[in-house]
Amino acid sequence: MQKSIDWARAREKYEENMQDMKKEIKEMNEKVHESKRKQEEAIIAKEKMEREIEKLRKDLHESRQQSVDLHEQLALERKNTDKAKIQGKAALRDTRKQCSGTIESVKWKEKEKLQRSM
């Protein structure tokens, strides 16, 4: 009879151990699944960040190109402005010469009229 009690206790202990082990296995599986889920989320986040970085690189490249284009445009405008200044100065000089010549001509004609009238 003692043997059957011992066997019953051993069987009971075995069942408890099996339940504990099943519970631990279940907890480990849950941790594994949670870890896999977090890993997948991290991979998705990494891919999203890589796409964003690539977009920012592209934007930076476009901004640099726009900056170069603007500098070239500014240099061209400065060159055109310098040309316009030179042309304006030449036109002003020519206009002054013409005005000066016209004034001299008018003065000379007035002198002639004055001399004839005397």
Secondary structure, 3 states (H helix, E strand, C coil): CHHHHHHHHHHHHHHHHHHHHHHHHHHHHHHHHHHHHHHHHHHHHHHHHHHHHHHHHHHHHHHHHHHHHHHHHHHHHHHHHHHHHHHHHHHHHHHHHHHHHHHHHHHHHHHHHHHHHC
